């Protein structure tokens, strides 16, 4: 079985930046003057709503996105802690996972706890908790 390929893209149907699964592709017709030679048309399926879309991508834009993703520097990332609050687009470093990533979405779970979805470099997307108040309980010796 072939390994599926994923990319982050704005879904036109559910209007969110979601993980898109590669379905198929073909080279673009280069007989029109407005289409660059390095353009490829590819079918992608949204992993959330399962909507399929034909995307026109250039090879240069794909390499630019990979270069931007690799541009994360450990010193510029905010250390992750479940007590902190993060913003979408913020770069974080998770010391337990030893990985850096970018916050792509914020959610509120059914029990009222806030969570963030982080696109890590090595591990992919992970859901992490945020803004958790830690109660300090002291054991009293009787």
C-alpha positions in Angstrom: 0.0 0.0 0.0 1.3 3.4 -0.9 2.1 5.9 1.8 -0.3 8.8 1.7 1.0 12.4 1.6 -0.5 15.2 3.6 -0.3 19.0 3.5 -1.8 21.9 5.5 -4.2 24.0 3.3 -7.3 26.1 3.6 -10.3 24.0 2.9 -12.8 25.8 0.7 -15.7 23.8 2.1 -15.2 23.9 5.9 -13.2 27.2 5.7 -10.4 26.0 8.1 -6.7 25.3 7.7 -6.8 21.6 7.9 -4.7 18.6 7.0 -5.3 17.7 3.3 -4.6 14.1 2.1 -3.2 13.7 -1.4 -5.5 11.7 -3.7 -4.0 12.1 -7.2 -2.3 14.5 -9.6 -1.3 15.4 -13.1 0.9 17.9 -14.7 -0.8 21.1 -15.8 -1.3 21.9 -19.5 1.5 24.2 -20.4 0.0 25.3 -23.7 -1.6 28.4 -22.0 0.6 31.4 -21.5 -0.8 32.2 -18.0 0.2 28.8 -16.5 3.9 28.5 -15.3 5.9 25.5 -16.5 6.4 24.2 -12.9 2.7 24.0 -12.1 1.0 20.8 -11.1 -2.7 20.1 -10.5 -3.4 17.8 -7.6 -6.5 16.4 -5.9 -6.5 16.7 -2.1 -9.2 15.5 0.4 -9.8 17.5 3.6 -9.4 15.2 6.6 -12.1 16.9 8.6 -15.0 17.3 6.1 -13.8 14.8 3.4 -14.4 17.4 0.7 -12.2 16.8 -2.4 -10.6 19.8 -4.2 -8.4 20.2 -7.3 -5.5 22.5 -6.2 -3.1 24.1 -8.6 0.3 24.1 -6.9 3.7 25.3 -8.1 6.8 23.3 -7.3 8.5 26.6 -6.1 5.8 27.3 -3.6 6.1 23.8 -2.1 9.9 24.2 -1.6 9.3 27.6 -0.1 6.8 26.2 2.5 9.3 23.5 3.5 12.0 26.1 3.9 9.7 28.2 6.1 8.8 25.2 8.2 12.5 24.4 8.7 13.2 28.0 9.7 12.1 27.3 13.4 14.9 28.2 15.8 14.9 26.8 19.3 15.8 30.1 21.0 12.9 31.9 19.3 10.3 29.4 20.4 8.2 29.8 23.6 8.7 26.8 26.0 5.4 24.8 26.4 3.7 24.7 29.7 0.1 23.7 30.3 -0.4 26.7 32.5 0.4 29.2 29.7 -1.9 30.6 27.0 -0.8 30.6 23.4 -1.9 32.3 20.2 -2.4 30.9 16.8 0.8 31.1 14.8 3.1 31.2 17.8 6.1 28.9 17.7 6.5 26.6 20.8 9.1 24.1 22.0 7.9 21.0 23.9 10.8 19.8 26.1 9.3 16.4 26.9 8.7 15.7 23.2 12.0 17.5 22.2 10.3 19.1 19.2 9.3 22.5 17.9 6.1 23.5 16.2 3.6 26.1 15.3 0.1 26.6 16.9 -2.4 26.1 14.1 -5.7 26.1 16.0 -7.3 26.7 19.4 -10.2 24.6 20.7 -12.4 24.4 23.7 -13.3 20.9 24.8 -16.8 19.8 26.1 -15.6 19.9 29.7 -14.4 23.6 29.4 -10.7 22.9 29.1 -8.9 24.8 26.5 -6.6 23.0 24.0 -4.3 23.9 21.1 -3.4 22.0 18.0 0.3 22.2 17.2 2.0 21.2 14.0 5.3 19.8 15.2 8.3 19.3 12.8 9.0 15.7 13.7 5.8 14.4 15.2 3.1 16.1 13.1 -0.1 17.5 14.6 -0.7 17.0 18.3 -3.4 18.4 20.6 -2.0 19.9 23.8 -3.7 21.4 26.9 -3.4 25.1 27.7 -4.5 27.5 30.5 -4.8 24.8 33.2 -4.7 26.2 36.7 -2.5 24.0 38.9 -3.7 23.8 42.5 -1.0 23.5 45.1 -2.2 21.1 47.8 -0.1 20.9 50.9 -0.2 17.8 53.0 -0.5 18.7 56.6 1.2 16.4 59.1 -1.2 15.5 61.9 
